[in-house]
Amino acid sequence: MNKFKISIVFFLSLYAFQAFAQATGTLEQQLKTLFPAAEIIKTEPKDHFKEAFTLILNEPLDHKHPKAGTFKHYVYLSHAGFEEPTVLVTEGYNARPRTYELSKIFKGNQVQVEYRFYGKSRPDPIPWPYLKNDQAVEDYHQLVTKLKQLYTGQWISTGISKGGETVLIYRFKYPEDMDMVVPYVAPMINGQEDPRTVEHYHTVGTQACRTKILRFQRRILDKRQAVIYELKHYAKKKKMQFTIVPEEEALEYAVLEFPFSFWQWGGKCEEIPGENANAKEIFDYINKIVGIGFYSDKTYHNLLPSFYQHMTELGYYGFDTLPVKDMLRYAKKPTNLRFAPKDVDLTYNPEYIKEVRNYIENKGDKILYIYGGYDTWGACAPTPKPGVDAVKMVLPGGSHKTRIKDFDAAGRQKIYSTFLRWLGKDVEIYPLMN
């Protein structure tokens, strides 16, 4: 049989399966046919969805070597219609079931995938060698390949921050899987601790605001003991433990983190406590911007997978010690390696993201990027080269919380028109309300 006939037979067989699957049995029965070894739980649909399910898959630890074992992998599927667009949400961390912006824009299906080894999908202990982006991408590819037997409309992938970075990695590995991709505030990081983030918060905003930030950093450490007292009082109230990163060290890391988080999350210069602020006002503000709980034992444990990935493949950001170098007692050589798992190989592969970025910037068609102009991670955003059919939307003054709804009417219309150009005029757009 020649290749042409084989292709015809394959597509006819696939069409026949789709027609059969959609004509027989409930959606739950069809999912059980596609995923016979999975636990499938019917849940309450929300928003425009008609049905919803939690799929707990027995995911291979290693897709190339299935005998390595499996882990429980959580997927949240919300159904609108077999022929409607399907939005694949690649979470960067744990998954909290909710309806994403693109799912509302298209009123389509949504498949939300928890990242392997995060949240409920975390094995104990974590088998670190299998926490690799290529394995995660294979999770998505295998899942999408099966679900396309049911969902025949356009497929769109989206994700936020680390999840948006995952969107781009997936696009690089399997460029034909998705008809369009929309990463939000997604970095493509240079090195284990990218200096561009520090350069960004030394230039963004006004000089007056940057000076106020620097003075606030020093004010915190100048009133160290009183602020530590407030920190301990807060930790006791919230039942937080600081045995891995002690309170004194946690405060210094929070001070070093402050300018990054301030610009990342859209801090307001007029809210920074002045020279007459008391210790409680100082602590409350740095806690609002950085979140001292980030350094607690619980969060340290929860974020071990994240720091493992950042320190080995994805890269992260570093710290500028110069403004407070003379005042540091515990974090004199600060590094995010401090928060990575111990007794694990943390060798960084500088070529991994470099290869992804090279493809994305030179060949990454049908990618619509969303960024906030002040967001520190925006310093690591890829820049599509001329001739690449991609659109990069940057909201002036926007933060890491920037979404499509935050753009003005002209900006939103440009985004919707791009969607229609890439997906076809038959796709219906349901505009978001600003």
PEPE-V971074 format. One line per field, one symbol per residue. ss: DSSP state (2 for helix, 1 for strand, 0 for the rest). phi: phi as a letter, one per 20 degrees, with the letter a starting at -180 (. if undefined). A space follows every 10 residues. Layout:
ss: ???
phi: ???
This chain:
ss: 0022222222 2222222222 2220002222 2222000011 1110000000 1111111111 0000022201 1111111110 0000011111 0000000000 2222220011 1110000022 2000000222 0022222222 2222222000 0000111111 0222222222 2220000001 1111000000 0011022222 2000002222 2222222222 2202222222 2222222200 0000002222 2222222222 2222000022 2000000022 2222222220 0222202222 2202222222 2222011000 0222222000 0000022220 0000000000 2222222222 2220001111 1100022222 0000000001 1111100000 0002220022 2222222222 2220000000 0000
phi: .fffffffff ffffffffff ffecmfgfff ffffcfeeed dfcefclefe bbbdddeeef fcfecgffoc cfdecddcdd rfefgddede fecfddgaee gffffdldfc cddffgmdlf eefcffegge ecffffffgf ffffgffffd ddffdcdbad lfffffgfff fffcfefdfa ccedleecee nfcfffffgf fecfmdffff fffgffgffg ffdgffffgf fffffffele dceedggffg fffffffgff fgffdmfdgf efgefefeff fffgffffee nffgdfgffg ffegffffff edcenbddcd egfcgfdfdd dfcfbffgde felcfdfedf effgfffgff fdcefldded cdfeggfffd ffcffgneec cdddegmfdf efcgfeffgf ffffffffgf feeofffedd gfee
